[in-house]
Amino acid sequence: MDFQLSGKVAMVAAGSKGIGLAIARALSAEGVKVSICGRTQETLDASGMALSVRADVSNADELSDWHTKTLQKLGPVDILITNTGGPKAGNPSELTDEDWISGVDSTLLNVVRLTRLVQPAMAAKKWGRIVHLTSLVAKQPYGLLTISSTLRSGIIALTKLQAKELATAGITVNGLLPGHTLTDRQIHLVGIRAERAGKDFDEELAESAAKLPMGRFARPDEVANVAAFLCSSQTSYLSGQSICVDGATTDSLL
């Protein structure tokens, strides 16, 4: 299937590794000129994307600077992938006000800010694709991911509201909710669980994978392929949805 994306410009937040990088590569393979941001210069330099900018998604000024540099080098943005590494892990009673404030800045406000930046150019073209990369915990909360579960559930509502507001401008807005994917974040969480349970890391990793319906973690490219489809011209009437790519893990009916 031809996604009809050749020549489009995309911004992929936190795109220097993990699922973000996989999405950037999937879009690039479709002929998209991809601009990514990230916090680590080494991984940015190794990405091979059309533009790589050092920026922290929790910092409004750095997001604005990334957007400006993308406009200057690649042109107006057609596709936006919002993404972040995830807020601090912890059960409700373990988290401080500072943890919550940091989580809001990195997980929620970056979605609001980036959408605000790209919306005018998309509306002027009457074409745009916005995909908010979140997590299955938006639909199935997980105790160790209290902040993430809370904020990402809110992003489902925000996705619906943005989709309705931007529908007549030819802009679709959807959410993509990955399941347990073998990324640095997953490795971090497995390490926390192993330490709390007094288990060996490799033992916890194997047990965690075995508990999943497919008996394994997802690969980043398996999530990225769905993201690329959501950005395609074929999805012009698909908007306001939050789609799990979780190998049948989530029990929620909605």
Backbone as CSV, one residue per row, in Angstrom:
resi,resn,N_x,N_y,N_z,CA_x,CA_y,CA_z,C_x,C_y,C_z
1,MET,0.836,-1.195,0.000,0.000,0.000,0.000,0.873,1.248,0.000
2,ASP,0.555,2.182,-0.877,1.268,3.452,-0.934,0.626,4.418,0.050
3,PHE,1.375,4.809,1.068,0.842,5.716,2.087,0.735,7.156,1.593
4,GLN,1.304,7.446,0.423,1.235,8.771,-0.186,1.783,9.861,0.756
5,LEU,2.952,9.572,1.303,3.581,10.491,2.251,4.888,11.093,1.726
6,SER,5.312,10.705,0.557,6.586,11.186,0.038,6.601,12.711,-0.055
7,GLY,7.645,13.313,0.515,7.793,14.763,0.501,7.173,15.479,1.681
8,LYS,6.398,14.749,2.500,5.812,15.362,3.690,6.907,15.636,4.727
9,VAL,6.605,16.536,5.651,7.532,16.871,6.738,6.934,16.406,8.065
10,ALA,7.736,15.722,8.856,7.267,15.211,10.149,8.181,15.643,11.282
11,MET,7.580,15.909,12.422,8.311,16.091,13.670,7.986,14.913,14.576
12,VAL,9.020,14.222,15.063,8.848,13.087,15.965,9.561,13.401,17.275
13,ALA,8.793,13.630,18.311,9.363,13.971,19.618,10.024,12.746,20.246
14,ALA,11.089,12.988,20.998,11.840,11.904,21.643,12.122,10.802,20.626
15,GLY,12.611,11.213,19.461,12.760,10.298,18.337,14.142,9.731,18.124
16,SER,15.005,9.829,19.120,16.380,9.354,18.918,16.592,7.916,19.365
17,LYS,15.589,7.305,19.987,15.718,5.910,20.395,14.335,5.321,20.665
18,GLY,14.292,4.030,20.899,13.053,3.359,21.252,11.985,3.440,20.182
19,ILE,10.736,3.522,20.610,9.612,3.568,19.678,9.664,4.840,18.844
20,GLY,10.091,5.953,19.432,10.190,7.201,18.685,11.100,7.068,17.481
21,LEU,12.262,6.456,17.675,13.199,6.256,16.574,12.622,5.293,15.539
22,ALA,11.933,4.258,15.993,11.318,3.306,15.067,10.272,3.996,14.197
23,ILE,9.500,4.909,14.782,8.508,5.652,14.009,9.202,6.582,13.018
24,ALA,10.244,7.263,13.470,10.994,8.147,12.583,11.532,7.374,11.380
25,ARG,12.042,6.186,11.617,12.586,5.370,10.530,11.473,4.885,9.597
26,ALA,10.328,4.516,10.158,9.207,4.051,9.335,8.707,5.163,8.424
27,LEU,8.611,6.374,8.960,8.169,7.511,8.149,9.216,7.868,7.094
28,SER,10.475,7.842,7.480,11.551,8.137,6.541,11.540,7.155,5.372
29,ALA,11.238,5.898,5.658,11.169,4.879,4.614,10.039,5.154,3.621
30,GLU,9.044,5.939,4.052,7.926,6.317,3.184,8.208,7.610,2.417
31,GLY,9.422,8.116,2.541,9.789,9.329,1.827,9.521,10.609,2.581
32,VAL,9.250,10.508,3.874,8.987,11.682,4.708,10.304,12.301,5.154
33,LYS,10.349,13.621,5.160,11.505,14.338,5.713,11.275,14.479,7.214
34,VAL,12.076,13.784,8.000,11.805,13.650,9.435,12.754,14.486,10.277
35,SER,12.156,15.266,11.187,12.892,16.018,12.193,12.609,15.389,13.548
36,ILE,13.654,15.072,14.290,13.470,14.491,15.617,14.115,15.382,16.670
37,CYS,13.669,15.199,17.902,14.349,15.831,19.033,14.667,14.756,20.061
38,GLY,15.611,15.074,20.924,16.002,14.167,21.989,16.959,14.889,22.914
39,ARG,17.285,14.264,24.012,18.143,14.912,25.009,19.602,14.496,24.913
40,THR,19.893,13.424,24.177,21.251,12.892,24.119,21.844,13.103,22.730
41,GLN,22.893,13.906,22.654,23.468,14.255,21.357,23.990,13.036,20.615
42,GLU,24.547,12.089,21.330,25.124,10.904,20.691,24.060,10.124,19.924
43,THR,22.898,9.881,20.539,21.851,9.125,19.852,21.214,9.953,18.743
44,LEU,21.151,11.270,18.922,20.643,12.139,17.861,21.536,12.055,16.625
45,ASP,22.833,12.125,16.844,23.784,12.089,15.734,23.733,10.767,14.982
46,ALA,23.390,9.699,15.701,23.386,8.364,15.088,22.067,8.029,14.399
47,SER,21.086,8.907,14.500,19.734,8.592,14.021,19.623,8.531,12.502
48,GLY,20.397,9.360,11.802,20.324,9.396,10.352,19.127,10.130,9.790
49,MET,18.437,10.918,10.615,17.260,11.647,10.152,17.651,12.949,9.437
50,ALA,16.702,13.548,8.735,16.968,14.778,7.985,17.386,15.917,8.908
51,LEU,16.822,15.938,10.130,17.177,16.963,11.111,17.068,16.379,12.506
52,SER,18.077,16.621,13.333,18.092,16.161,14.726,18.431,17.343,15.612
53,VAL,17.559,17.642,16.565,17.721,18.820,17.420,17.696,18.396,18.884
54,ARG,18.663,18.873,19.635,18.689,18.571,21.066,17.629,19.411,21.766
55,ALA,16.665,18.740,22.383,15.579,19.439,23.079,14.937,18.511,24.090
56,ASP,14.544,19.090,25.213,13.816,18.383,26.259,12.336,18.677,26.058
57,VAL,11.502,17.654,25.923,10.087,17.880,25.625,9.337,18.574,26.758
58,SER,9.917,18.608,27.941,9.266,19.292,29.058,9.540,20.798,29.065
59,ASN,10.388,21.257,28.152,10.786,22.665,28.113,10.115,23.358,26.932
60,ALA,9.232,24.303,27.211,8.453,24.980,26.161,9.349,25.721,25.175
61,ASP,10.357,26.408,25.670,11.247,27.170,24.791,12.020,26.252,23.850
62,GLU,12.461,25.110,24.350,13.218,24.176,23.517,12.326,23.528,22.465
63,LEU,11.067,23.283,22.796,10.129,22.766,21.798,9.898,23.793,20.696
64,SER,9.744,25.045,21.085,9.544,26.116,20.105,10.767,26.249,19.197
65,ASP,11.948,26.148,19.783,13.188,26.230,19.006,13.290,25.069,18.017
66,TRP,12.915,23.872,18.450,12.912,22.696,17.565,11.957,22.910,16.387
67,HIS,10.778,23.425,16.691,9.796,23.685,15.629,10.328,24.720,14.642
68,THR,10.921,25.795,15.144,11.472,26.844,14.277,12.562,26.293,13.366
69,LYS,13.466,25.492,13.912,14.539,24.907,13.116,13.997,23.946,12.062
70,THR,12.927,23.246,12.392,12.304,22.349,11.424,11.712,23.143,10.262
71,LEU,11.011,24.221,10.571,10.449,25.083,9.533,11.539,25.629,8.619
72,GLN,12.624,26.081,9.225,13.704,26.707,8.463,14.404,25.720,7.532
73,LYS,14.605,24.491,7.989,15.358,23.523,7.193,14.476,22.654,6.300
74,LEU,13.299,22.244,6.801,12.489,21.265,6.074,11.178,21.825,5.538
75,GLY,10.670,22.889,6.158,9.405,23.462,5.725,8.287,23.205,6.727
76,PRO,7.062,23.657,6.406,5.918,23.488,7.315,5.666,22.021,7.637
77,VAL,5.226,21.779,8.850,5.058,20.416,9.350,3.700,19.844,8.934
78,ASP,3.734,18.636,8.357,2.518,17.922,7.964,2.118,16.855,8.978
79,ILE,3.117,16.312,9.667,2.897,15.181,10.571,3.573,15.480,11.909
80,LEU,2.847,15.246,12.987,3.415,15.406,14.332,3.209,14.123,15.120
81,ILE,4.298,13.620,15.689,4.235,12.504,16.623,4.681,13.029,17.986
82,THR,3.752,13.124,18.937,4.144,13.519,20.287,4.571,12.268,21.048
83,ASN,5.554,12.429,21.910,6.156,11.266,22.562,7.027,11.746,23.703
84,THR,7.166,10.919,24.703,8.055,11.227,25.823,8.510,9.930,26.462
85,GLY,9.623,9.995,27.155,10.164,8.802,27.786,9.361,8.259,28.949
86,GLY,8.449,9.025,29.482,7.629,8.548,30.593,8.014,9.185,31.912
87,PRO,7.018,9.541,32.735,7.289,10.182,34.027,7.801,9.189,35.065
88,LYS,8.123,9.690,36.232,8.683,8.864,37.302,7.738,7.722,37.672
89,ALA,8.313,6.546,37.854,7.535,5.384,38.280,7.380,5.396,39.794
90,GLY,6.264,4.859,40.259,6.034,4.772,41.698,4.568,4.593,42.010
91,ASN,4.289,3.973,43.140,2.913,3.838,43.617,2.403,5.184,44.132
92,PRO,1.081,5.372,44.241,0.536,6.684,44.613,1.153,7.298,45.866
93,SER,1.345,6.504,46.897,1.842,7.038,48.170,3.318,7.406,48.133
94,GLU,4.032,6.997,47.087,5.469,7.235,46.999,5.826,8.521,46.269
95,LEU,4.845,9.178,45.663,5.125,10.284,44.751,4.911,11.639,45.410
96,THR,5.805,12.577,45.109,5.741,13.921,45.678,5.041,14.879,44.709
97,ASP,4.734,16.082,45.203,4.174,17.108,44.331,5.117,17.407,43.172
98,GLU,6.404,17.434,43.467,7.392,17.717,42.425,7.373,16.636,41.338
99,ASP,7.178,15.386,41.735,7.082,14.298,40.759,5.881,14.516,39.834
100,TRP,4.768,14.919,40.414,3.557,15.143,39.617,3.719,16.335,38.677
101,ILE,4.295,17.408,39.179,4.489,18.608,38.349,5.420,18.293,37.185
102,SER,6.503,17.571,37.473,7.431,17.173,36.420,6.733,16.293,35.390
103,GLY,5.871,15.395,35.855,5.132,14.516,34.965,4.194,15.272,34.049
104,VAL,3.510,16.274,34.600,2.605,17.093,33.785,3.380,17.815,32.690
105,ASP,4.518,18.382,33.041,5.334,19.111,32.060,5.818,18.192,30.940
106,SER,6.295,17.009,31.301,6.916,16.132,30.300,5.905,15.287,29.536
107,THR,4.809,14.908,30.176,3.889,13.950,29.576,2.656,14.584,28.960
108,LEU,2.145,15.652,29.571,0.906,16.266,29.096,1.119,17.575,28.348
109,LEU,1.859,18.504,28.946,1.985,19.824,28.333,2.740,19.799,27.017
110,ASN,3.643,18.843,26.833,4.331,18.771,25.538,3.349,18.460,24.420
111,VAL,2.323,17.681,24.712,1.282,17.358,23.728,0.515,18.623,23.349
112,VAL,0.157,19.403,24.363,-0.570,20.654,24.137,0.291,21.642,23.355
113,ARG,1.527,21.793,23.781,2.409,22.795,23.173,2.759,22.461,21.729
114,LEU,3.106,21.212,21.471,3.491,20.838,20.113,2.316,20.924,19.147
115,THR,1.146,20.513,19.594,-0.036,20.627,18.739,-0.316,22.079,18.403
116,ARG,-0.170,22.946,19.375,-0.383,24.379,19.164,0.597,24.942,18.143
117,LEU,1.826,24.450,18.140,2.846,24.947,17.221,2.569,24.545,15.771
118,VAL,2.149,23.302,15.551,2.001,22.812,14.174,0.625,23.054,13.576
119,GLN,-0.349,23.317,14.416,-1.743,23.433,13.958,-1.967,24.484,12.861
120,PRO,-1.428,25.705,12.959,-1.719,26.716,11.932,-1.283,26.310,10.529
121,ALA,-0.081,25.758,10.384,0.403,25.372,9.054,-0.402,24.214,8.486
122,MET,-0.768,23.264,9.337,-1.597,22.151,8.875,-2.956,22.656,8.400
123,ALA,-3.546,23.551,9.169,-4.855,24.090,8.810,-4.797,24.867,7.498
124,ALA,-3.697,25.576,7.280,-3.544,26.344,6.038,-3.487,25.424,4.823
125,LYS,-2.896,24.225,5.009,-2.812,23.252,3.914,-4.065,22.396,3.800
126,LYS,-4.908,22.438,4.831,-6.080,21.562,4.917,-5.664,20.085,4.936
127,TRP,-4.513,19.809,5.550,-4.021,18.430,5.666,-3.054,18.354,6.845
128,GLY,-3.280,17.378,7.697,-2.362,17.169,8.806,-2.655,15.852,9.512
129,ARG,-1.610,15.288,10.092,-1.735,14.058,10.875,-1.021,14.266,12.211
130,ILE,-1.758,14.089,13.288,-1.189,14.184,14.633,-1.432,12.861,15.344
131,VAL,-0.359,12.268,15.857,-0.457,11.010,16.592,0.207,11.193,17.950
132,HIS,-0.574,10.963,19.003,-0.041,11.054,20.368,0.364,9.652,20.826
133,LEU,1.654,9.440,20.998,2.163,8.152,21.455,2.083,8.117,22.982
134,THR,1.258,7.224,23.514,1.100,7.156,24.966,1.408,5.748,25.479
135,SER,0.426,5.047,26.035,0.694,3.742,26.628,-0.608,3.027,26.925
136,LEU,-0.552,1.703,26.998,-1.740,0.931,27.353,-2.261,1.276,28.746
137,VAL,-1.406,1.865,29.612,-1.873,2.214,30.962,-2.930,3.316,30.927
138,ALA,-3.095,3.970,29.773,-4.178,4.942,29.622,-5.536,4.258,29.720
139,LYS,-5.593,2.981,29.334,-6.837,2.221,29.394,-6.837,1.167,30.492
140,GLN,-5.659,0.781,30.947,-5.541,-0.223,32.010,-4.477,0.237,33.000
141,PRO,-4.875,1.066,33.980,-3.913,1.654,34.917,-3.077,0.593,35.636
142,TYR,-1.834,0.983,35.911,-0.876,0.081,36.537,-0.274,0.797,37.738
143,GLY,-0.301,0.151,38.896,0.087,0.782,40.154,1.459,1.411,40.155
144,LEU,2.440,0.760,39.554,3.795,1.292,39.542,3.921,2.521,38.639
145,LEU,2.937,2.707,37.747,2.962,3.830,36.809,1.792,4.771,37.087
146,THR,1.726,5.256,38.304,0.608,6.084,38.738,0.476,7.364,37.919
147,ILE,1.569,8.103,37.791,1.524,9.373,37.066,1.214,9.128,35.598
148,SER,1.882,8.173,35.009,1.663,7.855,33.605,0.219,7.426,33.358
149,SER,-0.309,6.550,34.212,-1.686,6.080,34.048,-2.672,7.236,34.103
150,THR,-2.469,8.147,35.032,-3.381,9.273,35.220,-3.331,10.241,34.041
151,LEU,-2.134,10.654,33.670,-1.991,11.665,32.629,-2.322,11.114,31.241
152,ARG,-1.934,9.887,30.982,-2.193,9.321,29.661,-3.682,9.024,29.465
153,SER,-4.405,8.743,30.533,-5.864,8.642,30.428,-6.452,9.980,30.012
154,GLY,-5.898,11.051,30.578,-6.349,12.391,30.200,-6.053,12.707,28.748
155,ILE,-4.954,12.173,28.215,-4.602,12.424,26.816,-5.617,11.768,25.875
156,ILE,-6.255,10.679,26.319,-7.326,10.096,25.511,-8.447,11.119,25.321
157,ALA,-8.815,11.810,26.415,-9.849,12.846,26.316,-9.379,14.005,25.446
158,LEU,-8.121,14.411,25.633,-7.570,15.509,24.844,-7.547,15.150,23.355
159,THR,-7.219,13.916,23.045,-7.209,13.450,21.655,-8.587,13.612,21.021
160,LYS,-9.631,13.216,21.757,-11.007,13.365,21.261,-11.334,14.835,21.002
161,LEU,-10.979,15.691,21.953,-11.318,17.107,21.848,-10.556,17.783,20.709
162,GLN,-9.273,17.467,20.581,-8.484,18.037,19.490,-9.006,17.555,18.138
163,ALA,-9.375,16.288,18.057,-9.881,15.734,16.800,-11.149,16.446,16.354
164,LYS,-12.030,16.708,17.291,-13.279,17.412,16.952,-12.995,18.849,16.515
165,GLU,-12.104,19.521,17.228,-11.801,20.915,16.916,-11.148,21.060,15.546
166,LEU,-10.290,20.111,15.181,-9.488,20.249,13.972,-10.066,19.496,12.767
167,ALA,-11.200,18.847,12.924,-11.755,17.997,11.872,-12.003,18.757,10.579
168,THR,-12.597,19.934,10.665,-12.918,20.674,9.442,-11.678,21.249,8.765
169,ALA,-10.542,21.243,9.456,-9.293,21.736,8.884,-8.526,20.634,8.157
170,GLY,-9.107,19.444,8.078,-8.430,18.347,7.400,-7.329,17.707,8.221
171,ILE,-7.366,17.908,9.523,-6.334,17.370,10.417,-6.931,16.234,11.234
172,THR,-6.305,15.078,11.194,-6.735,13.976,12.047,-5.841,13.915,13.282
173,VAL,-6.441,13.523,14.400,-5.710,13.389,15.664,-6.065,12.037,16.270
174,ASN,-5.078,11.217,16.477,-5.293,9.895,17.061,-4.245,9.600,18.123
175,GLY,-4.566,8.666,18.992,-3.627,8.206,19.999,-3.152,6.803,19.676
176,LEU,-1.909,6.522,19.969,-1.341,5.188,19.775,-0.820,4.703,21.127
177,LEU,-1.357,3.600,21.599,-1.077,3.111,22.945,-0.305,1.796,22.875
178,PRO,1.023,1.850,22.913,1.809,0.615,22.860,1.645,-0.212,24.131
179,GLY,1.747,-1.511,23.941,1.814,-2.413,25.080,3.245,-2.536,25.564
180,HIS,3.559,-3.664,26.163,4.890,-3.873,26.729,5.890,-4.091,25.589
181,THR,6.683,-3.067,25.342,7.622,-3.061,24.224,9.041,-3.044,24.761
182,LEU,9.920,-3.780,24.128,11.284,-3.913,24.644,12.099,-2.666,24.310
183,THR,12.000,-1.687,25.199,12.720,-0.422,25.086,13.471,-0.167,26.385
184,ASP,14.201,0.941,26.438,14.911,1.311,27.668,13.946,1.482,28.836
185,ARG,12.766,2.031,28.558,11.758,2.228,29.604,11.326,0.879,30.183
186,GLN,11.101,-0.095,29.333,10.701,-1.424,29.795,11.796,-2.061,30.634
187,ILE,13.038,-1.911,30.183,14.169,-2.448,30.937,14.239,-1.808,32.325
188,HIS,13.987,-0.498,32.373,13.997,0.232,33.649,12.934,-0.321,34.594
189,LEU,11.727,-0.531,34.073,10.622,-1.014,34.908,10.865,-2.445,35.378
190,VAL,11.414,-3.273,34.503,11.740,-4.645,34.895,12.763,-4.627,36.025
191,GLY,13.726,-3.716,35.931,14.725,-3.594,36.985,14.123,-3.209,38.324
192,ILE,13.152,-2.287,38.303,12.480,-1.882,39.542,11.726,-3.061,40.150
193,ARG,10.973,-3.781,39.307,10.205,-4.932,39.810,11.127,-6.016,40.357
194,ALA,12.219,-6.262,39.662,13.157,-7.292,40.115,13.750,-6.930,41.477
195,GLU,14.122,-5.666,41.640,14.703,-5.222,42.911,13.698,-5.331,44.046
196,ARG,12.453,-4.922,43.789,11.429,-4.969,44.841,11.057,-6.394,45.223
197,ALA,11.150,-7.302,44.259,10.786,-8.695,44.518,11.983,-9.542,44.938
198,GLY,13.169,-8.933,44.914,14.368,-9.670,45.275,14.725,-10.744,44.258
199,LYS,14.437,-10.449,42.987,14.689,-11.418,41.926,15.880,-10.991,41.066
200,ASP,16.413,-11.950,40.323,17.418,-11.668,39.314,16.750,-10.949,38.149
201,PHE,17.466,-9.977,37.548,16.880,-9.195,36.454,16.425,-10.080,35.302
202,ASP,17.282,-10.995,34.851,16.945,-11.847,33.711,15.739,-12.729,34.014
203,GLU,15.636,-13.166,35.257,14.486,-13.985,35.657,13.192,-13.174,35.559
204,GLU,13.236,-11.945,36.061,12.055,-11.078,36.007,11.696,-10.731,34.565
205,LEU,12.705,-10.495,33.741,12.455,-10.180,32.329,11.750,-11.337,31.625
206,ALA,12.236,-12.549,31.853,11.638,-13.726,31.218,10.231,-13.972,31.722
207,GLU,10.022,-13.815,33.024,8.695,-14.032,33.601,7.704,-12.990,33.099
208,SER,8.165,-11.744,32.967,7.297,-10.672,32.481,6.840,-10.943,31.052
209,ALA,7.757,-11.389,30.225,7.415,-11.702,28.837,6.461,-12.885,28.757
210,ALA,6.696,-13.888,29.581,5.877,-15.101,29.548,4.433,-14.832,29.964
211,LYS,4.210,-13.805,30.768,2.860,-13.481,31.232,2.013,-12.801,30.163
212,LEU,2.647,-12.277,29.129,1.917,-11.581,28.076,1.209,-12.583,27.169
213,PRO,0.056,-12.210,26.589,-0.709,-13.149,25.761,0.109,-13.791,24.645
214,MET,1.004,-13.024,24.018,1.825,-13.567,22.942,3.130,-14.171,23.442
215,GLY,3.348,-14.111,24.754,4.535,-14.713,25.335,5.826,-13.976,25.052
216,ARG,5.716,-12.723,24.609,6.905,-11.930,24.294,6.558,-10.447,24.338
217,PHE,7.606,-9.625,24.430,7.432,-8.180,24.320,7.277,-7.788,22.850
218,ALA,6.653,-6.636,22.624,6.580,-6.092,21.265,7.937,-5.545,20.858
219,ARG,8.174,-5.531,19.557,9.333,-4.838,19.001,8.919,-3.412,18.660
220,PRO,9.809,-2.438,18.810,9.458,-1.056,18.473,8.905,-0.890,17.060
221,ASP,9.421,-1.656,16.089,8.948,-1.510,14.710,7.504,-1.960,14.547
222,GLU,7.037,-2.858,15.416,5.654,-3.320,15.330,4.680,-2.196,15.711
223,VAL,5.103,-1.338,16.606,4.309,-0.162,16.954,4.447,0.903,15.874
224,ALA,5.657,1.063,15.379,5.941,2.099,14.382,5.157,1.896,13.093
225,ASN,4.951,0.663,12.693,4.216,0.398,11.465,2.776,0.893,11.555
226,VAL,2.180,0.776,12.728,0.812,1.271,12.923,0.807,2.799,12.916
227,ALA,1.823,3.394,13.523,1.937,4.857,13.520,2.023,5.388,12.101
228,ALA,2.838,4.742,11.267,2.983,5.187,9.881,1.649,5.102,9.149
229,PHE,0.888,4.053,9.401,-0.429,3.922,8.770,-1.360,5.049,9.210
230,LEU,-1.338,5.393,10.491,-2.187,6.479,10.988,-1.823,7.816,10.346
231,CYS,-0.599,7.943,9.891,-0.146,9.180,9.248,-0.437,9.204,7.748
232,SER,-0.929,8.127,7.209,-1.081,8.010,5.770,-2.312,8.744,5.250
233,SER,-2.356,8.906,3.952,-3.523,9.511,3.315,-4.731,8.590,3.369
234,GLN,-4.513,7.293,3.574,-5.607,6.332,3.642,-6.433,6.440,4.917
235,THR,-5.947,7.180,5.899,-6.664,7.284,7.174,-7.349,8.638,7.331
236,SER,-7.826,9.202,6.227,-8.392,10.551,6.241,-9.689,10.673,7.043
237,TYR,-10.361,9.545,7.325,-11.605,9.604,8.100,-11.476,8.890,9.449
238,LEU,-10.252,8.600,9.818,-9.977,7.976,11.114,-9.412,9.045,12.038
239,SER,-10.193,9.453,13.028,-9.741,10.517,13.916,-10.430,10.403,15.278
240,GLY,-9.735,10.868,16.310,-10.277,10.840,17.663,-10.170,9.501,18.355
241,GLN,-9.418,8.572,17.758,-9.318,7.223,18.312,-8.016,7.025,19.076
242,SER,-8.063,6.159,20.067,-6.864,5.774,20.816,-6.703,4.269,20.666
243,ILE,-5.719,3.880,19.887,-5.577,2.502,19.421,-4.458,1.789,20.169
244,CYS,-4.804,0.659,20.807,-3.798,-0.141,21.495,-3.061,-1.040,20.518
245,VAL,-1.754,-1.063,20.629,-0.913,-2.035,19.914,-0.209,-2.825,21.002
246,ASP,-0.934,-3.795,21.543,-0.488,-4.429,22.792,-0.531,-5.944,22.781
247,GLY,-0.703,-6.559,21.600,-0.705,-8.015,21.552,-1.784,-8.647,22.403
248,ALA,-2.957,-7.987,22.471,-4.134,-8.489,23.205,-3.974,-8.415,24.734
249,THR,-3.108,-7.555,25.206,-2.866,-7.465,26.653,-3.986,-6.757,27.402
250,THR,-4.468,-5.636,26.861,-5.454,-4.810,27.562,-6.815,-5.495,27.619
251,ASP,-7.443,-5.466,28.795,-8.762,-6.092,28.982,-9.909,-5.145,28.673
252,SER,-9.639,-3.840,28.593,-10.685,-2.849,28.382,-11.424,-3.077,27.075
253,LEU,-12.758,-2.879,27.098,-13.567,-3.006,25.891,-13.570,-1.716,25.086
254,LEU,-13.173,-0.598,25.670,-13.222,0.698,25.010,-11.824,1.276,24.797
